[in-house]
């Protein structure tokens, strides 16, 4: 009998689910809106429907487990999403709910940590012992593989890279601190900085691109304007990239990884972002720590989260077998 695992990437706007074989190859996939505003019951039904969709035509006996990943703090041992503001969820026992619904073991993990696991097992980090995955999107998250182990920390909060303070005089963060990396270098922060400047009367092609409505400015528009040479957009992007580089340099000095993977929507800026990060890293780290270091995009691309979720299920299955 063929054997599979299911990975569910639960986000504030979308639910992405895959059926994967044990080598991380996607057999089938589903993507649908989360509908978070409709309430917890509706979101759960969307998850159930998505899982059933990828299971179509597969013998349920061949499903070894389900992995669910979610942003924010999770209690892996109890299978509880502790706090997911983008869903309006607190202390939801998602592991137990899904396990009872499908009569299949369910494991839970933070989404960025799972993406690091996926890249480590099936992607750019294969055969390495030390790597860091950073996702730069609406927010900034991360996952750390240290000495061949996922680093979870005392209560599972390790890898909150976005809430590393990189500028004590910086802008306020949603977490309550000032100058967090997420408050400066995330897609949300990039868009907000450009909106402030345009709203204050600064001239920019972003005025036309946003149809004279600063509220419509996005990080993608800023990147497009910067690529066209717009001075305001260039300055906003360089500021964000500089502090992303500071964050990466700090991580390199602390963890001495072999590989840094930068994913998420903002990473699609491409060469200007990676060149800028490297420039800051080179100026703020010991030379020997970056001599053989690589900073790359995810090999699994946009599937890092879902393949990572499947890897969580595979790892959980292996752990049960060893128990």
C-alpha positions, 0 to 999 in steps of 0.5 A: 500500500502506498503511504502518504502524509497530509500538510495543512498551512493555515493562514489568515487569508488562505488554507493550503493543503497537500497530499505528499508521499514520504519523499516530500513529492506533492501528489495533490493540492488544494487551496481555498480562502480561510473565511476567518471573519465567518468564525471558528466553525466555518474555518474548521469546515474549510480545513476539513473540506480541504483535507478531504479534497486532497484525499480523494481517490486515496485509501485512508489506510495509507494516510500516516498522519496530518501536519497543521502549521499556523503562525504565532505561538503553538503548543506542540505537545497539546496540539493547541493554537495558543494565539492566532490574531489573524484568525481571532483564535486563542487556545484552539485544540486544533490537533484533537479536533482534526484527529477526531474528525479524520481518525488520523494522528495530527501534529501541530507546528509554527508555520515558519519553523515547519517551512525550515523543516521542509527545506531541511528535509526536502529542499535547499537544506538537505544534508546540512546541520545548521540553517535558518529559514526567514520568511519576509511577508506580511510579517516576519517569522523564522525557523532554526535548525541547530546541530541537526535539531529543530530549535523550539526553545523552552516553551516553543517560542524560538525563531520569532525572528521578526520580533528581534529588536534591530533599532531601539528608536524604530517604529512601534511594532504590533507586539508592543515593542519598538524597532522590531525587524517586522516593524521595519522590514516586513511587507506591511512595514514597507508599504506603511513607510511609503504611505507615510511619506506620500501622505506627507506630500513627498513626490513619487510615482507611487502617487500614480501607481496607487491612483492617488490613494496612499492607502492602496500602496503595497510593498509590491508597488514600492518594489516596482517603483524602486526598480524604475528608479523612483527615489522615494521607493528606492529609499524606503526599500533600501531602509528595509533591506538594510535592517533585514541585513542587520537581523541576518547578521545578528543571526549569523553571529549567534548561530553560525549557520551553513545556510540562510534561506529567505522566503516570503513575498518580499523575497521576490524582490530578488537580486536587489534584496539579496545583494543588499542583505549581503552587503550589510552582512559582510560589514557586520559579521566575522569574515570566517563566519560567512566564508562558505555561507550561502543566502538563498531562496527556498528550493521548495518555493511557495510550497515550503509551508505545505511541504513543511506541514507534511514533513511535520506529519512524517516526523511525528509518524517516525517519532511514534514508531520509535516510542 
